[in-house]
């Protein structure tokens, strides 16, 4: 699964500029209706994994796809483990 995510990331980077240009052309009011529809068709023919929305955020250590904190890039389990060891600067267990 991690290898699949890396493959998706490469695909997103490969088609990023082309997707952006087609998306701008699809909504550009100065173009004719046929040109905009043609841009939409080309956009739809791109690979599905070229869309950045299809990427999944994963833990940098374990590759776990769920409960991953954006700020740290770690899953909740690894974040807790590293915080208890004192390896995450500025993070402390709450106690009240």
C-alpha positions as CSV (number, residue, x, y, z in Angstrom):
1,X,0.0,0.0,0.0
2,X,2.9,2.4,0.7
3,X,4.4,1.7,-2.7
4,X,1.0,2.4,-4.2
5,X,0.9,5.8,-2.5
6,X,4.3,6.6,-3.8
7,X,3.2,5.7,-7.3
8,X,0.2,8.0,-6.9
9,X,2.4,10.8,-5.7
10,X,4.6,10.5,-8.7
11,X,1.6,10.5,-11.0
12,X,0.2,13.6,-9.3
13,X,3.5,15.5,-9.9
14,X,3.7,14.3,-13.5
15,X,0.3,15.6,-14.5
16,X,0.1,18.6,-12.2
17,X,0.9,21.3,-14.8
18,X,-1.3,19.7,-17.5
19,X,-4.3,19.3,-15.1
20,X,-3.9,23.0,-14.0
21,X,-3.9,24.2,-17.6
22,X,-6.9,22.1,-18.5
23,X,-8.9,23.2,-15.5
24,X,-8.2,26.9,-16.3
25,X,-9.3,26.3,-19.9
26,X,-12.5,24.5,-18.8
27,X,-13.7,27.6,-16.9
28,X,-12.3,30.3,-19.1
29,X,-15.2,32.5,-20.3
30,X,-13.2,33.9,-23.2
31,X,-13.1,30.5,-24.9
32,X,-16.0,29.1,-26.9
33,X,-18.3,26.4,-25.4
34,X,-16.8,23.7,-27.7
35,X,-13.2,24.5,-26.6
36,X,-14.2,24.4,-22.9
37,X,-16.0,21.0,-23.5
38,X,-12.9,19.7,-25.3
39,X,-10.8,20.8,-22.3
40,X,-13.2,18.9,-19.9
41,X,-13.0,15.8,-22.1
42,X,-9.2,15.9,-22.0
43,X,-9.3,16.4,-18.2
44,X,-11.6,13.4,-17.8
45,X,-9.2,11.3,-19.9
46,X,-6.3,11.8,-17.6
47,X,-5.5,9.0,-15.2
48,X,-7.6,9.0,-12.0
49,X,-4.5,8.9,-9.8
50,X,-3.4,12.2,-11.4
51,X,-5.8,14.0,-9.1
52,X,-4.3,15.1,-5.8
53,X,-7.5,14.3,-4.0
54,X,-6.8,10.6,-4.3
55,X,-3.7,10.8,-2.3
56,X,-3.9,9.3,1.2
57,X,-2.0,10.8,4.2
58,X,0.0,8.1,5.8
59,X,2.2,7.8,8.9
60,X,5.9,8.4,8.0
61,X,7.0,5.6,10.3
62,X,4.4,2.8,10.0
63,X,2.5,3.7,6.9
64,X,-0.8,3.6,8.8
65,X,-3.5,5.5,6.8
66,X,-5.9,6.4,9.6
67,X,-5.6,8.9,12.5
68,X,-2.6,10.7,11.0
69,X,-1.9,14.2,12.3
70,X,-0.9,16.7,9.6
71,X,1.3,18.7,11.8
72,X,3.6,15.8,12.7
73,X,3.0,13.4,9.8
74,X,2.5,10.6,12.4
75,X,-0.3,8.3,13.3
76,X,-1.8,8.7,16.8
77,X,0.0,5.6,18.0
78,X,3.4,6.6,17.0
79,X,2.8,10.2,18.1
80,X,1.9,9.0,21.6
81,X,4.9,6.7,21.7
82,X,7.4,9.3,20.6
83,X,5.8,12.0,22.9
84,X,6.2,9.7,25.9
85,X,9.9,9.2,25.0
86,X,10.3,13.0,24.7
87,X,11.2,12.8,21.0
88,X,8.6,15.4,19.8
89,X,9.7,18.9,20.8
90,X,7.1,21.1,22.3
91,X,4.7,18.2,22.9
92,X,3.8,17.1,26.5
93,X,1.1,14.8,27.9
94,X,-1.7,16.8,29.4
95,X,-2.5,16.4,33.0
96,X,-5.0,18.4,35.1
